[in-house]
Amino acid sequence: MKSLAIFGIVFLILFSGGTDTFAEHIFSDRFSSAEIFNLAELSGEKYPLIVNGTAYEILYGSGASFDDFAKETLPANVSDMRIDQKNKSLIITFNSVPEPQTFWIILPLNVISAEQGNYQLFIDSSEKGYEIAKYFETYSMGFFLPKDSQKVEIIGTNVVPEFGALTITILGIAILAIVLTIRGKSRFFNYN
């Protein structure tokens, strides 16, 4: 648990890119700014999550715990990520997790969100703890991934698309029923 807390602090420091730094003494325009490199983009992997024909880029990465920096860890090999509309979750499956390690993922709020960042995390069907930090329109989540893990499920309260096919169908039927009802009433009340 201590290593997970250290991971959370280092994670916040390393992956808090995207902030603006002002350099009034260098530039003549006092509102000029320079963006700090986002280390998550440099050190992580990108998974192209496709939902209803729309692509979302999900950043993630893995490594050893912070107890032993000298040890080189074989990273977890992600085979698939997908959205489960029914459970309002993001499911990550692995080809292999050769050894215990920390795993981090950047969760864009337009892909999966949870009220006040209260996600649920399940690793191979067992609920687990995690560290989380909000940054602009994303949450950065870090957790311990045991050796030979096969599936991670992150459950939120909303996932893309907000309106699924069933919701759109029900909405369409309701609108059609209202239109037909109004048309029917206008025939009955038209005395001309």
C-alpha positions in Angstrom: 0.0 0.0 0.0 2.9 2.3 0.7 4.3 1.8 -2.8 0.9 2.6 -4.2 0.8 5.9 -2.3 4.3 6.7 -3.5 3.2 5.8 -7.0 0.2 8.2 -6.7 2.4 11.1 -5.7 5.0 10.5 -8.4 2.2 9.9 -10.9 0.7 13.3 -10.1 4.1 15.0 -10.5 5.1 13.2 -13.7 1.8 13.2 -15.5 0.5 16.7 -14.7 1.5 18.0 -18.1 -0.7 20.4 -20.0 -0.3 23.3 -17.6 0.7 26.7 -18.8 3.8 28.5 -17.6 4.1 32.2 -18.1 7.4 33.7 -19.2 6.9 37.4 -19.2 10.6 38.2 -18.9 11.4 36.2 -22.1 8.6 37.2 -24.5 7.6 40.7 -25.3 3.9 39.6 -25.2 3.3 39.1 -21.5 0.5 36.6 -22.2 2.7 34.2 -24.2 2.9 30.8 -22.6 4.8 27.6 -23.1 3.2 24.2 -22.5 5.0 21.7 -20.4 5.5 18.3 -22.1 2.9 15.7 -21.1 5.1 12.9 -19.9 2.2 10.4 -20.1 2.2 10.8 -23.9 6.0 10.3 -24.0 6.2 7.3 -21.7 2.9 5.6 -22.3 1.2 3.6 -25.0 -1.9 4.6 -26.9 -4.8 2.4 -27.5 -7.3 3.4 -30.3 -10.6 2.7 -28.7 -13.4 2.6 -31.4 -17.0 3.2 -30.2 -19.7 3.4 -32.8 -17.3 4.4 -35.5 -15.6 7.2 -33.4 -12.0 6.7 -32.3 -10.8 7.7 -28.8 -7.2 7.6 -27.8 -6.6 6.0 -24.4 -3.2 6.4 -22.8 -1.9 3.7 -20.5 1.3 2.2 -19.1 2.8 -0.2 -16.7 5.9 -0.9 -14.8 7.5 -2.1 -11.6 6.5 -0.9 -8.2 8.5 2.0 -6.8 10.1 -0.2 -4.1 12.7 -1.4 -6.7 13.7 1.0 -9.4 16.7 -1.0 -10.5 14.6 -4.0 -11.5 13.5 -4.0 -15.1 9.9 -5.2 -15.4 8.3 -6.8 -18.4 5.2 -4.6 -19.1 1.7 -5.9 -19.1 0.6 -6.6 -22.7 -2.9 -5.2 -23.4 -4.8 -7.1 -26.0 -8.1 -5.2 -26.1 -10.1 -2.3 -24.6 -13.8 -1.9 -25.1 -16.8 -0.1 -23.7 -19.6 -2.2 -22.0 -22.7 -0.1 -22.4 -24.8 -2.3 -20.0 -22.4 -2.0 -17.1 -21.2 1.5 -18.0 -17.6 0.3 -17.9 -14.3 0.2 -19.7 -13.0 -3.4 -20.0 -9.3 -4.0 -20.5 -8.1 -7.5 -21.4 -4.4 -8.6 -21.3 -2.4 -11.1 -23.4 0.0 -11.4 -20.5 1.0 -9.8 -17.2 4.4 -11.5 -16.6 4.9 -10.1 -13.1 3.2 -7.9 -10.5 3.4 -4.2 -11.5 1.7 -0.9 -11.3 -0.6 0.1 -14.1 -1.9 3.5 -15.0 -4.5 4.7 -17.5 -5.8 8.1 -18.5 -9.6 8.1 -18.6 -11.1 10.8 -20.8 -14.4 12.1 -19.4 -16.0 12.0 -22.8 -15.3 8.2 -22.8 -16.1 7.2 -19.2 -16.9 9.3 -16.2 -18.1 8.8 -12.7 -19.7 11.2 -10.3 -17.0 12.9 -8.3 -14.4 10.4 -9.7 -15.9 7.5 -7.7 -15.1 4.7 -10.1 -15.2 1.0 -9.2 -12.2 -1.2 -10.2 -12.4 -4.9 -10.7 -9.4 -7.1 -11.5 -10.4 -10.6 -12.5 -13.8 -10.0 -10.9 -12.4 -8.9 -7.5 -12.9 -5.3 -6.4 -9.6 -3.5 -5.9 -8.4 -0.1 -4.7 -6.8 2.6 -6.9 -5.3 6.0 -6.8 -6.9 8.7 -8.9 -6.3 12.4 -9.9 -8.4 14.7 -12.0 -6.7 16.8 -14.6 -8.8 19.0 -16.9 -11.1 16.6 -18.8 -9.5 13.4 -17.7 -8.9 11.2 -14.7 -5.5 9.5 -14.2 -6.0 6.2 -12.5 -3.2 4.0 -11.0 -3.5 0.6 -9.4 -1.5 -2.6 -8.6 -1.9 -5.3 -11.3 -1.1 -8.8 -10.0 0.8 -11.3 -12.1 -1.2 -13.2 -14.7 -4.2 -10.8 -14.5 -6.5 -11.3 -17.4 -9.2 -8.6 -17.2 -9.7 -5.2 -15.6 -13.1 -3.5 -15.5 -13.4 0.2 -14.6 -17.0 1.0 -13.9 -18.3 4.6 -14.1 -21.7 6.2 -14.2 -21.6 7.3 -17.9 -19.9 5.9 -21.0 -20.0 6.8 -24.7 -22.3 7.1 -26.4 -24.6 8.7 -23.9 -27.6 7.7 -26.0 -27.4 4.1 -27.1 -29.4 2.6 -29.9 -32.2 1.4 -27.6 -32.7 4.9 -26.1 -32.8 6.4 -29.6 -35.4 3.8 -30.7 -37.6 4.4 -27.7 -37.3 8.2 -28.3 -38.3 7.7 -31.9 -41.3 5.6 -31.1 -42.4 8.1 -28.5 -42.2 11.0 -30.9 -44.0 9.0 -33.6 -46.8 8.2 -31.1 -47.2 11.9 -30.1 -47.3 12.9 -33.8 -50.0 10.3 -34.6 -52.0 11.2 -31.5 -52.0 14.9 -32.5 -52.9 14.1 -36.1 -55.7 11.9 -34.9 -57.1 14.5 -32.5 -57.0 17.2 -35.2 -59.3 15.0 -37.5 -61.8 14.5 -34.7 -61.9 18.1 -33.7 -61.9 19.6 -37.2 -65.6 20.6 -37.8 -65.1 22.2 -41.3 
